[in-house]
Structure formats: C-alpha cells, structure tokens
C-alpha cells in the first residue's frame, strides 16, 4: 500500500541570525516563543494541524507558528526595516542580471569558443540571467562582428591577442578559472548563510531554495548554448593539422586544448571559422522556450529574495549580501568580456588562409 509523500521538514533554523536584528529575534524566541519553537522541533501530524485559514498548509505546519510568534512580538520599527530589506532584495536579481553574464555571451564562449567548462563556471558564479527582449532571439553573429572588440580593448587596455608569449597564456588561463572558482565559492558561502539564517515564506521548510534557483540559472545558460548549436557550428581545427583529431585520444586532446586556451589569436592557430545555418522550425521553438525560461527564472528570483522577514535584515540586504553577489557577477563578467574580445578578434582575422565565416544555405556551402 503506497503512502503519501511527506512534505520537506527542516530542524536547523532559528539557531543563527544576521547581526543587525539577530539579538532581538533570539531574545523573542527564548522569552516569548518557546512553545511555538517546541512545535517546530518536536511537533507531529497528530498534535499539530495545518493552518489553512492562516494561509499555510502542510509545508508550513510546524514552522509557521514560530514565524508568526516572532513577528507578533517584534516592534514596528524592526518590521519597517525588514520590509525595506525585502524591497531591496526583491530588486536585487534584476540589478544583478544587468551586471552579470548573459546567456548570449556564455553560449558564444561554449559553442563558438568551445570552452564549455569555463562558460558553465561563469554561469554558476553569476546566476541571474539577462534578457534584453522577451521572445526575440538576439543576433549572435552581430555580436561577433560588432564593435565590441575595440570597446573591450579600450576597457581593459589590452586584448587576449596581446599575450603572445607561451609562458603568459597558461597563467592567464589559470587565473580565469581561479577567478570563476572564487566567484562560485563566494556565492556558496552566501547560500549557506541563507539556508541556515533565513526563512523563505513561500515554502519555509524547504531550505534549499537558493541552490535550486542557482541550478535553474545554469540550466537556462545550457539551454541557450543548445539553442545556438541549432544555428551555428564552429568548423576546422585550432590545432596544426586535421590528422590530430583522427583518433579518440587526439579528439580528447583537441577538446582539452581548446578548453584551456585563450580565445585570442595564437601562434599556429587558424582563424575562428563558423558555419551558420538557416533558422529551422526546431531552432525557433527552442529559442522561444529559452526566452520563456529566462522570464521564469527572473520571476522566481523575486519571491526567493523578498520572502524572508524573520531573519534577513537591512544591514545584510544593503551591504554584505548585495556586495557579495555584485562582486561575483562583476568578476564573471570581466572574465567573459576578456574572452569575448579575443573571440571577436579571431572571428575578424584576415581571410587569406580561410574564410572567417561560411554559411550553409539550402544544404550548399558558400564562402561569405
């Protein structure tokens, strides 16, 4: 006989608090809410009923009494500060989306630049997904052929192509992965604090909301890369000869060599050669689904960061929390911009040895 699945339940909350108002909630919990806290720790379905009339349910059966008690005993000044923090946190994902990596950029790095590992790490270090316009697929080729390369050279003072010494390139590649790993570690630390010190009112017993939201962001970036794969392919080899890809071992070496190489022009490396395909029905459907997923990801971020009144405080929202997410987003965007500048330069190379772009029209290949 099958049994009904029980809602998730947590036991580790109400132990740690963010500093600004943490001592207030800790005092209220010890002096005014011991009975409700015991329900949270030791309550069972037999002696605790779901507060359906109070807007709760099975998912809030044990934790809702403690949250209500904390808010009932907090003064209005504290509640006003918490409300302000909620507004700031609700706006934060949209702000971060304008700062961090976009699905357009990560898909170019993964598919055209053939550095999927770096693109995935940058997507994880900057979870919010930027969407310029809904249900409209941006011009990937225009991004590669636009004025972005010169703009990035002016921004950084130097492009990846300038690093022609063999000893410098591995150091820069290692630095890119270290920066991406540092951004991820920064966010993992914040997510751990959210899990242990915050309350998510939509499903307060499910403490892994931040992790689920970040994972869904990576999924959106991966979907963007798969959508681009329906529209474009990088051709040729960046090694010295096609024979180096004749066996499985040589192919693995080829993929690893691309993953751990700068995208700027290097000695012995051919220009970036891309074959663009006509927009198929499958591509259009995938592009629209990807756009809708971007919207859903952005919508889901608002309740995630604005639904924690019992422990998220103004200090955390305006200072450390914002600073942590912005720092990770800026670092990931810097690495991404640096590599995109090199990709654009490789795409703009002279066509003496091969065409920079090739199109496939009606199954026939022609140089542009």
C-alpha positions as CSV (number, residue, x, y, z in Angstrom):
1,X,0.0,0.0,0.0
2,X,1.5,3.3,-1.1
3,X,1.9,6.1,1.5
4,X,1.6,9.8,0.8
5,X,4.8,11.6,0.4
6,X,5.6,13.8,3.4
7,X,6.4,17.5,2.9
8,X,10.0,18.5,3.5
9,X,10.8,19.5,7.1
10,X,13.8,21.3,8.5
11,X,15.2,21.4,12.0
12,X,18.2,23.7,11.7
13,X,16.6,27.1,11.5
14,X,16.3,29.7,14.3
15,X,19.8,28.8,15.5
16,X,21.8,31.6,13.8
17,X,20.8,35.2,12.9
18,X,22.1,38.0,10.8
19,X,23.7,40.6,13.2
20,X,21.6,43.8,13.0
21,X,18.4,42.4,14.5
22,X,19.5,38.9,15.3
23,X,19.8,39.6,19.0
24,X,16.2,40.9,19.0
25,X,14.8,37.7,17.4
26,X,16.9,35.5,19.6
27,X,15.5,37.2,22.7
28,X,12.0,36.9,21.5
29,X,12.5,33.2,20.7
30,X,13.7,32.5,24.2
31,X,11.3,34.6,26.1
32,X,8.0,34.6,24.1
33,X,8.1,31.8,21.6
34,X,9.4,28.7,23.4
35,X,6.1,26.8,22.9
36,X,5.9,27.5,19.2
37,X,9.6,26.6,18.9
38,X,8.9,23.3,20.5
39,X,6.2,22.6,17.9
40,X,8.8,23.3,15.2
41,X,11.3,20.9,16.8
42,X,9.1,18.1,18.2
43,X,5.6,18.5,16.7
44,X,3.9,15.7,14.8
45,X,1.0,15.4,12.5
46,X,-1.2,14.1,15.3
47,X,-0.8,17.1,17.6
48,X,-0.2,19.9,15.1
49,X,-2.8,20.9,12.5
50,X,-2.0,22.8,9.3
51,X,-3.0,26.5,9.5
52,X,-5.1,26.5,6.3
53,X,-7.1,29.5,7.4
54,X,-3.9,31.4,8.1
55,X,-2.5,31.0,4.6
56,X,-0.3,28.0,5.4
57,X,-0.6,24.3,4.8
58,X,1.3,21.0,5.1
59,X,4.5,22.7,4.1
60,X,4.3,25.2,6.9
61,X,2.6,23.1,9.5
62,X,5.5,23.1,12.0
63,X,7.4,26.3,11.2
64,X,4.5,28.8,10.7
65,X,3.7,29.2,14.5
66,X,7.3,30.2,15.3
67,X,7.4,32.7,12.5
68,X,4.1,34.3,13.4
69,X,5.2,34.5,17.1
70,X,8.5,36.2,16.2
71,X,6.7,38.8,14.0
72,X,3.9,39.4,16.6
73,X,6.4,40.2,19.3
74,X,8.7,42.4,17.1
75,X,8.2,46.1,17.3
76,X,7.0,48.2,14.3
77,X,10.4,49.8,13.7
78,X,12.0,46.4,13.3
79,X,9.3,45.3,10.9
80,X,9.7,48.5,8.9
81,X,13.4,47.8,8.4
82,X,12.7,44.3,7.4
83,X,10.1,45.5,4.9
84,X,12.7,47.8,3.3
85,X,15.2,45.0,3.2
86,X,12.6,42.8,1.4
87,X,12.1,45.5,-1.3
88,X,15.8,45.8,-1.9
89,X,16.2,42.1,-2.1
90,X,13.3,41.7,-4.5
91,X,15.0,44.2,-6.9
92,X,18.5,42.6,-6.5
93,X,18.1,39.8,-9.1
94,X,17.1,42.3,-11.8
95,X,20.0,44.5,-11.0
96,X,22.4,41.6,-11.0
97,X,21.1,40.4,-14.3
98,X,22.3,43.7,-15.9
99,X,25.7,43.2,-14.4
100,X,26.4,39.5,-14.8
101,X,26.8,37.1,-17.7
102,X,24.1,36.8,-20.2
103,X,23.0,33.6,-21.9
104,X,24.1,35.1,-25.2
105,X,27.6,35.6,-24.1
106,X,28.0,32.2,-22.3
107,X,26.6,30.4,-25.3
108,X,29.2,32.0,-27.6
109,X,32.0,31.0,-25.3
110,X,30.7,27.5,-25.0
111,X,29.7,26.8,-28.7
112,X,31.9,29.1,-30.8
113,X,34.8,29.4,-28.4
114,X,34.4,25.8,-27.4
115,X,35.2,26.4,-23.8
116,X,32.1,24.9,-22.2
117,X,33.7,24.3,-18.8
118,X,34.6,28.0,-18.4
119,X,31.2,29.1,-19.6
120,X,29.5,26.8,-17.1
121,X,31.6,28.1,-14.2
122,X,30.9,31.7,-15.1
123,X,27.2,30.9,-15.3
124,X,27.3,29.3,-11.9
125,X,29.2,32.3,-10.5
126,X,26.6,34.7,-11.9
127,X,23.2,33.0,-11.6
128,X,20.8,35.8,-12.7
129,X,20.1,35.6,-16.5
130,X,20.0,38.8,-18.5
131,X,17.1,39.1,-21.1
132,X,17.2,42.1,-23.4
133,X,13.8,41.4,-25.0
134,X,11.4,38.6,-24.5
135,X,10.6,36.1,-27.3
136,X,13.2,37.6,-29.6
137,X,16.4,35.8,-30.5
138,X,19.4,38.1,-30.5
139,X,21.8,38.3,-33.4
140,X,24.7,36.1,-32.4
141,X,26.7,36.8,-35.5
142,X,26.2,40.6,-35.0
143,X,27.7,40.2,-31.5
144,X,30.8,38.6,-33.1
145,X,31.2,41.1,-35.9
146,X,30.2,44.3,-34.0
147,X,32.3,47.0,-32.4
148,X,32.5,45.1,-29.2
149,X,36.1,44.0,-29.7
150,X,37.5,47.5,-29.9
151,X,35.3,48.6,-27.0
152,X,36.7,45.8,-24.8
153,X,40.3,46.7,-25.8
154,X,39.7,50.3,-24.7
155,X,38.2,49.0,-21.4
156,X,41.0,46.6,-20.5
157,X,43.8,48.4,-22.3
158,X,44.9,45.2,-23.9
159,X,43.2,42.2,-25.6
160,X,43.9,38.5,-25.3
161,X,45.8,38.5,-28.6
162,X,48.4,40.7,-27.0
163,X,49.5,37.9,-24.8
164,X,51.6,36.0,-27.4
165,X,54.2,34.6,-25.1
166,X,53.7,30.9,-24.4
167,X,54.6,31.3,-20.7
168,X,51.9,34.0,-20.1
169,X,49.0,32.2,-21.6
170,X,48.8,29.3,-19.1
171,X,49.0,31.8,-16.3
172,X,46.1,33.8,-17.7
173,X,44.0,30.6,-18.3
174,X,44.7,29.5,-14.7
175,X,43.8,33.0,-13.4
176,X,40.4,32.8,-15.3
177,X,39.5,29.5,-13.6
178,X,40.7,30.8,-10.2
179,X,38.5,33.9,-10.6
180,X,35.5,31.8,-11.6
181,X,36.1,29.4,-8.8
182,X,36.4,32.3,-6.3
183,X,33.1,33.8,-7.5
184,X,31.4,30.4,-7.0
185,X,32.9,29.9,-3.6
186,X,31.7,33.4,-2.7
187,X,28.1,32.6,-3.6
188,X,28.3,29.1,-2.0
189,X,29.1,30.9,1.3
190,X,26.2,33.3,0.9
191,X,23.8,30.5,0.0
192,X,24.9,28.5,3.1
193,X,24.1,31.6,5.3
194,X,20.7,31.9,3.6
195,X,20.0,28.2,4.2
196,X,20.9,28.5,7.9
197,X,19.9,32.1,8.8
198,X,17.0,33.0,6.5
199,X,13.3,32.0,6.2
200,X,11.6,31.6,2.8
201,X,8.0,32.3,3.3
202,X,6.7,30.6,0.2
203,X,8.0,27.2,1.4
204,X,9.8,27.9,4.7
205,X,10.5,24.2,5.4
206,X,12.3,23.9,2.1
207,X,15.7,25.5,2.9
208,X,17.4,24.7,-0.4
209,X,15.7,27.5,-2.5
210,X,18.9,29.4,-3.2
211,X,20.6,26.2,-4.5
212,X,17.7,25.3,-6.7
213,X,17.5,28.8,-8.1
214,X,21.2,28.8,-9.0
215,X,20.9,25.4,-10.6
216,X,18.0,26.5,-12.7
217,X,20.1,29.5,-13.9
218,X,22.8,27.1,-15.1
219,X,20.1,25.2,-16.9
220,X,19.0,28.3,-18.7
221,X,22.5,29.0,-19.8
222,X,22.9,25.4,-21.1
223,X,19.6,25.7,-23.0
224,X,20.9,28.9,-24.6
225,X,24.1,27.0,-25.7
226,X,22.0,24.2,-27.1
227,X,19.8,26.7,-29.0
228,X,22.9,28.3,-30.6
229,X,24.1,24.8,-31.6
230,X,21.0,24.6,-33.8
231,X,22.1,27.8,-35.6
232,X,25.9,27.6,-35.8
233,X,28.8,25.3,-35.8
234,X,32.5,26.0,-35.4
235,X,34.5,24.3,-38.1
236,X,38.0,23.3,-38.7
237,X,40.6,22.7,-36.1
238,X,42.7,25.1,-34.0
239,X,45.5,22.5,-33.9
240,X,48.1,22.3,-36.6
241,X,46.5,19.6,-38.7
242,X,43.2,17.7,-39.0
243,X,45.0,14.4,-38.5
244,X,45.4,15.3,-34.9
245,X,41.7,14.6,-34.5
246,X,41.8,11.2,-36.2
247,X,41.6,9.1,-33.1
248,X,39.6,9.3,-29.9
249,X,42.7,10.3,-28.0
250,X,43.5,13.1,-30.4
251,X,40.0,14.3,-30.2
252,X,40.1,14.4,-26.4
253,X,43.4,16.3,-26.6
254,X,41.8,18.7,-29.1
255,X,38.8,19.4,-26.8
256,X,41.1,19.9,-23.8
257,X,43.5,22.1,-25.7
258,X,40.6,24.3,-26.7
259,X,39.1,24.4,-23.2
260,X,42.4,25.6,-21.7
261,X,43.4,28.1,-24.3
262,X,42.8,31.8,-24.6
263,X,40.3,32.7,-27.4
264,X,42.7,35.4,-28.8
265,X,44.8,34.6,-31.9
266,X,47.8,32.5,-31.1
267,X,50.8,31.1,-33.0
268,X,49.9,28.1,-35.1
269,X,46.1,28.6,-34.6
270,X,43.8,29.2,-37.5
271,X,41.0,31.9,-37.5
272,X,37.7,31.1,-36.0
273,X,35.6,29.5,-38.7
274,X,31.8,29.4,-38.2
275,X,29.1,27.8,-40.3
276,X,25.8,29.4,-39.9
277,X,22.5,27.6,-40.7
278,X,19.1,28.8,-41.7
279,X,16.6,29.2,-38.9
280,X,14.7,26.0,-38.7
281,X,11.4,25.4,-37.0
282,X,13.1,23.5,-34.2
283,X,15.5,26.4,-33.7
284,X,12.6,28.9,-33.4
285,X,10.8,26.7,-30.9
286,X,14.0,26.2,-28.9
287,X,14.7,30.0,-28.9
288,X,11.2,30.8,-27.7
289,X,11.3,28.1,-25.0
290,X,14.7,29.5,-23.9
291,X,13.3,33.0,-23.7
292,X,10.3,31.8,-21.6
293,X,12.7,30.0,-19.3
294,X,14.7,33.3,-18.8
295,X,11.5,35.0,-17.8
296,X,10.5,32.2,-15.4
297,X,14.0,32.3,-13.8
298,X,13.7,36.0,-13.3
299,X,10.2,35.8,-11.9
300,X,11.2,33.0,-9.5
301,X,14.1,35.1,-8.1
302,X,11.8,37.8,-6.8
303,X,9.9,35.7,-4.2
304,X,13.2,33.9,-3.4
305,X,15.0,37.1,-2.1
306,X,12.0,39.0,-0.9
307,X,10.2,36.4,1.3
308,X,12.4,36.2,4.4
309,X,11.1,38.7,7.0
310,X,12.1,36.8,10.1
311,X,15.9,36.9,9.8
312,X,17.1,38.8,6.7
313,X,17.8,42.3,7.8
314,X,18.5,45.7,6.3
315,X,22.2,45.5,7.0
316,X,22.6,42.2,5.2
317,X,20.5,43.4,2.3
318,X,22.2,46.7,1.7
319,X,25.8,45.8,2.5
320,X,27.2,42.3,2.7
321,X,24.5,40.5,0.7
322,X,24.5,42.9,-2.2
323,X,28.2,43.3,-2.2
324,X,28.8,39.5,-2.3
325,X,26.5,38.9,-5.3
326,X,27.7,42.0,-7.2
327,X,31.4,41.1,-6.6
328,X,30.8,37.6,-8.1
329,X,28.8,39.0,-11.0
330,X,31.5,41.6,-11.8
331,X,34.3,39.1,-11.7
332,X,32.5,36.6,-14.0
333,X,31.5,39.5,-16.4
334,X,35.2,40.6,-16.5
335,X,36.4,37.2,-17.5
336,X,33.7,36.8,-20.0
337,X,34.3,40.1,-21.6
338,X,38.0,39.4,-21.9
339,X,37.4,36.1,-23.7
340,X,34.7,37.6,-25.9
341,X,37.2,40.3,-27.1
342,X,39.6,37.5,-28.1
343,X,36.8,35.6,-29.8
344,X,35.8,38.6,-31.8
345,X,39.4,39.2,-32.9
346,X,39.8,35.6,-34.0
347,X,36.5,35.9,-35.9
348,X,37.7,39.1,-37.6
349,X,41.1,37.6,-38.9
350,X,42.2,38.0,-42.5
351,X,40.7,35.6,-44.9
352,X,43.9,34.7,-46.7
353,X,44.1,31.2,-45.3
354,X,40.3,30.5,-44.9
355,X,37.0,32.4,-44.8
356,X,36.2,33.8,-41.5
357,X,32.5,32.9,-41.9
358,X,30.8,30.3,-44.0
359,X,27.1,30.0,-44.5
360,X,25.0,26.9,-45.3
361,X,22.1,27.7,-47.5
362,X,19.7,25.0,-48.8
363,X,22.4,22.4,-47.9
364,X,25.1,24.1,-50.1
365,X,28.1,25.7,-48.6
366,X,29.4,29.0,-49.8
367,X,32.0,31.5,-48.6
368,X,31.0,34.9,-47.5
